[in-house]
Amino acid sequence: MNRFQDKKVVITGGTSGIGLATAKRVVAEGGQALVTGRDEARLAEVNEIDGVTAIANDSADPAAADALRAAVDEVFGGSVDGVFLNAGLGAFQPIQALESEEFDRQFGVNVRGPLLQLRALEPAVADGGAVVLNTSIVNDVGMPGAGIYAATKGAVRSAMKVFSNELAARQIRVNAVSPGPIETGFFSATGLSEEEIQGFAEQILDQVPLGRFGSADEIASATAFLLSDDASFVTGTELVVDGGMS
Ligand SMILES: NC(=O)c1ccc[n+]([C@@H]2O[C@H](COP(=O)([O-])OP(=O)(O)OC[C@H]3O[C@@H](n4cnc5c(N)ncnc54)[C@H](OP(=O)(O)O)[C@@H]3O)[C@@H](O)[C@H]2O)c1
């Protein structure tokens, strides 16, 4: 398949996990990817991949949205066909441990980030292009401890529906991919210890009918579908990819 032949795609959080797998898919199918991240070593490594340009751009920083647009102008000549707003993080606290700083941190990256990025990038998205936001099944399953994280992803899901209507006049499709538990660096970034992650993973596994974690590649497949013309009549939809968990 060459669904991304000569297509240009921006992917936030594209130096690891789901974002990186999606960038590799875009390139494998003939396209070019501009990806963001923060860790310099990972950025340098990903920059070595043919067809991928990796830049430092922190989704927590509101000013970084305009910097991302400037990079699109420089790298892609001011026009993109696809945008995958994927960078995100999660941390878990039960009600009595909720903290204002944690609320700001997660909402800053997971909600304000993609909203400002879309504001900055939308004029560069070609008519007929596609936008995909990364949500999570936490917005639907009532996972204890995920109050803030789930709220961020629910907010993104709602915003996706709005944007799908706002951009429909330009034939730009806006959808979300909603992963279940996926084997990536996500869990190391939660602040949980290795032992806690192991316990958490075992607990989750019991709830997945397919009996395993998904891979980043499996989310990349769904995202590539939504970004491509294969999904030409799909907009305003959240595509759940969770082994049946939700
Ligand atoms: N893994 C799961 O089970 C799962 C389930 C549902 C939803 N998701 C969602 O999937 C998305 C991607 O996560 P992943 O699982 O692929 O995790 P991952 O392997 O940790 O990848 C996260 C990527 O985002 C980048 N990133 C993190 N914070 C960033 C920031 N402030 N600005 C720019 N880039 C940033 C990371 O690079 P740097 O650290 O270098 O910045 C990395 O490239 C997230 O939105 C997450 O909520 C994951």
The ligand as a Gaussian input file, in Angstrom:
#p B3LYP/6-31G(d) Opt

LIG

0 1
 N        0.230000       3.321000      25.876000
 C       -1.043000       3.243000      26.216000
 O       -1.485000       2.264000      26.858000
 C       -2.000000       4.323000      25.798000
 C       -3.365000       4.085000      25.931000
 C       -4.260000       5.068000      25.563000
 C       -3.812000       6.279000      25.066000
 N       -2.477000       6.489000      24.946000
 C       -2.042000       7.798000      24.430000
 O       -1.109000       7.606000      23.391000
 C       -0.317000       8.794000      23.267000
 C        1.123000       8.398000      23.008000
 O        1.614000       7.659000      24.089000
 P        2.510000       6.356000      23.946000
 O        1.764000       5.266000      24.585000
 O        2.998000       6.185000      22.568000
 O        3.683000       6.744000      24.976000
 P        5.238000       6.992000      24.800000
 O        5.912000       5.799000      24.209000
 O        5.682000       7.472000      26.151000
 O        5.355000       8.165000      23.748000
 C        5.040000       9.504000      24.082000
 C        5.647000      10.411000      23.037000
 O        5.224000      11.744000      23.304000
 C        6.357000      12.569000      23.525000
 N        5.972000      13.572000      24.506000
 C        5.610000      13.394000      25.792000
 N        5.345000      14.567000      26.357000
 C        5.540000      15.499000      25.399000
 C        5.451000      16.913000      25.372000
 N        5.118000      17.605000      26.458000
 N        5.719000      17.558000      24.211000
 C        6.084000      16.869000      23.106000
 N        6.203000      15.543000      23.080000
 C        5.939000      14.870000      24.214000
 C        7.456000      11.622000      23.982000
 O        8.770000      12.095000      23.749000
 P        9.559000      12.968000      24.866000
 O        9.371000      12.278000      26.170000
 O       10.958000      13.022000      24.376000
 O        8.938000      14.301000      24.829000
 C        7.168000      10.429000      23.081000
 O        7.643000      10.664000      21.773000
 C       -0.602000       9.627000      24.512000
 O       -1.465000      10.699000      24.182000
 C       -1.312000       8.650000      25.436000
 O       -2.194000       9.307000      26.320000
 C       -1.561000       5.546000      25.294000

